[in-house]
Amino acid sequence: KAVINLLTQCQRYAFGMPVNVLQHCLQTATRAARANASDEMVLAALLHDVGIAISYPGHAQISASIIRSFVSEAVYKTVLHHHEFELAHYGHRIGESTTMRDLYLNEPWYTTAVKFVDEWVQVSYDPNYNSYTLNEFKPLIQATFAEHDTETLNVTMTDCFREQPAY
């Protein structure tokens, strides 16, 4: 539920783009799903910008941290570094390097990150794109996070500090 709440908050931000961040995430995940990407990659596509609900600076690190325990190292690194890969497309417009992705050229996840950004992320600002709804992605979110949802965990601070019985 917490992840869904973060995604929902993303509809408040558009940063001058033709779609808000939630719609961008839904489009990115829909493109990944339609390309028959793995569930972990679809999840990464859906949540790659969810960190924006907390802070724009560092949002990739926040997003990557949220999914880290649930995805492979390659998918985690793809989300962690997606902003650097995006700069190849628009860095020149904002005074940033367009070659930041080259720092990772020899990493085993490099081609995954290129595909992720170039084929799904960068084209997902289309106000006319027919993406899946958040409700359609809820089963994937729930299957991934349900066991660890803080709203349903039956743990108290007392449980955390309870002494272990001596055997």
C-alpha positions as CSV (number, residue, x, y, z in Angstrom):
1,K,0.0,0.0,0.0
2,A,2.9,2.4,0.8
3,V,4.3,2.0,-2.8
4,I,0.9,2.6,-4.3
5,N,0.5,5.7,-2.2
6,L,3.9,7.0,-3.4
7,L,2.9,6.4,-7.0
8,T,-0.4,8.2,-6.5
9,Q,1.5,11.2,-5.1
10,C,3.5,11.3,-8.3
11,Q,0.5,12.6,-10.2
12,R,1.2,16.0,-8.5
13,Y,4.4,16.5,-10.4
14,A,4.9,17.2,-14.1
15,F,7.9,19.6,-14.3
16,G,6.6,21.1,-17.5
17,M,6.3,17.8,-19.3
18,P,3.1,16.9,-21.2
19,V,2.3,14.1,-18.6
20,N,2.7,13.9,-14.9
21,V,5.2,11.6,-13.3
22,L,2.6,8.9,-12.5
23,Q,1.5,8.8,-16.1
24,H,5.1,8.7,-17.2
25,C,5.7,5.7,-14.9
26,L,2.6,4.0,-16.1
27,Q,3.6,4.5,-19.8
28,T,7.1,3.2,-19.1
29,A,5.8,0.1,-17.3
30,T,3.2,-0.5,-20.0
31,R,5.9,-0.3,-22.7
32,A,8.0,-2.8,-20.8
33,A,5.0,-5.1,-20.3
34,R,4.1,-5.0,-24.0
35,A,7.7,-5.8,-24.8
36,N,7.3,-9.0,-22.7
37,A,9.8,-7.8,-20.2
38,S,10.2,-9.8,-17.0
39,D,8.0,-8.9,-14.0
40,E,11.0,-7.4,-12.2
41,M,11.7,-5.1,-15.2
42,V,8.1,-4.1,-15.4
43,L,8.2,-3.3,-11.7
44,A,11.4,-1.3,-12.2
45,A,9.8,0.6,-15.1
46,L,6.8,1.4,-12.9
47,L,8.8,2.5,-9.9
48,H,11.9,4.1,-11.6
49,D,10.7,7.7,-10.7
50,V,8.6,7.0,-7.6
51,G,11.4,8.6,-5.5
52,I,10.2,11.9,-6.9
53,A,7.3,11.7,-4.4
54,I,10.0,12.1,-1.7
55,S,12.7,14.3,-3.4
56,Y,13.6,15.1,-6.9
57,P,17.3,15.3,-6.2
58,G,18.4,11.8,-5.6
59,H,15.1,10.3,-6.8
60,A,16.8,7.6,-8.8
61,Q,18.7,6.4,-5.6
62,I,15.4,6.5,-3.6
63,S,13.6,4.5,-6.3
64,A,16.4,2.0,-6.6
65,S,16.5,1.6,-2.8
66,I,12.8,0.8,-2.7
67,I,13.1,-2.1,-5.2
68,R,16.6,-3.3,-4.3
69,S,15.5,-6.3,-2.2
70,F,13.0,-7.5,-4.8
71,V,15.0,-7.3,-8.1
72,S,18.3,-8.5,-9.6
73,E,21.5,-6.5,-9.3
74,A,21.2,-5.6,-13.0
75,V,17.7,-4.2,-12.6
76,Y,18.6,-2.4,-9.4
77,K,21.6,-0.7,-11.1
78,T,19.5,0.2,-14.1
79,V,17.1,2.2,-11.9
80,L,19.9,3.6,-9.8
81,H,21.7,5.0,-12.8
82,H,18.8,5.7,-15.2
83,H,19.1,9.5,-14.9
84,E,22.7,9.3,-16.1
85,F,21.6,7.3,-19.1
86,E,18.8,9.7,-19.9
87,L,21.3,12.6,-20.2
88,A,22.4,11.2,-23.5
89,H,19.0,12.5,-24.8
90,Y,18.8,15.9,-23.2
91,G,21.9,16.7,-21.3
92,H,22.9,19.3,-23.9
93,R,19.8,21.2,-23.2
94,I,20.5,21.6,-19.5
95,G,24.3,22.0,-19.6
96,E,25.0,18.5,-18.5
97,S,27.2,15.9,-20.1
98,T,25.6,13.6,-22.7
99,T,28.2,10.9,-22.2
100,M,27.6,10.0,-18.5
101,R,26.3,6.5,-19.6
102,D,29.8,5.8,-21.0
103,L,31.1,5.5,-17.4
104,Y,29.2,2.2,-17.2
105,L,30.1,0.8,-20.7
106,N,31.8,-2.2,-19.3
107,E,29.2,-3.1,-16.7
108,P,27.2,-6.3,-17.2
109,W,23.9,-4.3,-16.9
110,Y,24.8,-1.6,-19.4
111,T,22.8,-2.9,-22.3
112,T,19.8,-3.5,-20.0
113,A,20.0,0.2,-18.9
114,V,20.3,1.4,-22.5
115,K,17.2,-0.5,-23.6
116,F,15.3,0.6,-20.4
117,V,16.0,4.2,-21.0
118,D,16.0,4.4,-24.8
119,E,13.1,2.2,-25.6
120,W,10.8,2.8,-22.6
121,V,11.7,5.8,-20.4
122,Q,12.5,8.4,-23.0
123,V,9.4,7.8,-25.2
124,S,7.0,7.8,-22.2
125,Y,5.9,11.4,-22.2
126,D,3.1,11.0,-24.7
127,P,-0.3,12.4,-23.5
128,N,-2.1,10.2,-26.1
129,Y,-0.4,6.9,-25.2
130,N,-2.9,4.2,-24.1
131,S,-1.1,2.9,-21.0
132,Y,-2.3,0.4,-18.4
133,T,-3.9,1.9,-15.3
134,L,-2.4,1.8,-11.9
135,N,-5.1,-0.7,-10.9
136,E,-3.8,-3.1,-13.6
137,F,-0.3,-3.0,-12.0
138,K,-1.6,-3.5,-8.5
139,P,-1.4,-7.3,-8.6
140,L,2.3,-7.0,-9.5
141,I,2.9,-4.5,-6.7
142,Q,1.0,-6.6,-4.2
143,A,2.7,-9.8,-5.2
144,T,6.1,-8.2,-4.7
145,F,5.6,-6.1,-1.6
146,A,2.6,-7.6,0.3
147,E,4.7,-9.7,2.7
148,H,6.7,-6.7,3.7
149,D,4.0,-4.0,3.8
150,T,4.5,-2.0,6.9
151,E,0.8,-1.5,7.3
152,T,0.1,-5.2,7.6
153,L,3.3,-6.2,9.6
154,N,2.3,-7.4,13.0
155,V,5.4,-6.1,14.7
156,T,5.7,-3.6,17.6
157,M,8.7,-1.9,19.1
158,T,8.3,-4.2,22.0
159,D,8.9,-7.2,19.6
160,C,12.1,-5.5,18.4
161,F,13.5,-5.2,21.9
162,R,12.2,-8.4,23.5
163,E,15.0,-10.4,25.0
164,Q,15.5,-13.8,23.6
165,P,14.7,-16.6,26.0
166,A,17.7,-18.5,27.4
167,Y,17.7,-22.2,26.3
